[in-house]
């Protein structure tokens, strides 16, 4: 009798349809700030916040070309994608003007259905750190750390929630390696330049100032272990030098973000399934397992295949690469491993 009671509780728990929503959810957009004055109704302000939040969501998880596909949506369709939102008020002391801050939670299943119907892949980036070294070439002279506007100002010009650019500290050994390859900087070995960060996404940007109207930008990157090179031409439409350099930083940052997104794409049309076993003991608690797994957006569902007093056989439905699922489970303190052709889960 006791076993059947446990069985009913487990089934009820796993058949729950709602998703645990937290700030870790990639379909969550926070800190949408709007000014509220007497001329704008609360309803209109919320409408603007949702529209802006959806725009930010697209910038965060979609490639530039796929963002354009969302332009066909009406506001009523966008509003229907929202699970709920939170509002806080920041008052500057004025009675007439407040700053409203919106945190907006979009429904994962509805977003998946939308992307399925529009044929859109979305990107889930687990590691946002990108080690970047911009190199300025001017009059056949290289500027790496000193007198390099790009190295000095990159993160003050461009910041977003997609990629965190980390510029390495000055290193004499790196200067020597770069100068040795002065004739062809694209032959640089990224593993030597980013020796301490070789397991992270990294890259160099060569800004070659030869044509004042259209300068060439070269990217040499390593993303998820894959070498990707790209060249850009960014026009200078009569901008002052510093303003143009700011434009270069912004456009190169967007290009790198798109490269990182392209290597982390998920196709909602092609889910995968994995059968695994969870041994039942005090640590391997089903409720805790379900709570942690529901924080992982790429895992769509959990199915109980078999249950007895010793173990549970579970089928996971997931999107994307298995290696990424294993990594995300590990981040949530769940070990997925294979022994003798059998997959097993363990809570740590």
Secondary structure by P-SEA (a helix, b strand, c coil): caaaaaaaaaaaaaaccccccccccccccccbbbbbcccccaaaaaaaaaaaaaaaaaaccccaaaaaaaccccaaaaaaaccbbbbbbbbcccccbbbbbbbbbccaaaaaaaaaaabbbbbbbcccbbbbbbbbbcccccccccccccccccccccccccbbbbbbcccaaaaaaaaaacccccccccccccccccccccbbbbbccccccbbbbbbbbccccbbbbbbbbbbbccccaaaaaaaaaaaaaaaaaaaaaaaccccccbbbbbbbcccccccccaaaaaaaaaacccccccccccccccbbbbbbbbcccaaaaaaaaaaacbbbbccccbbbbbcc
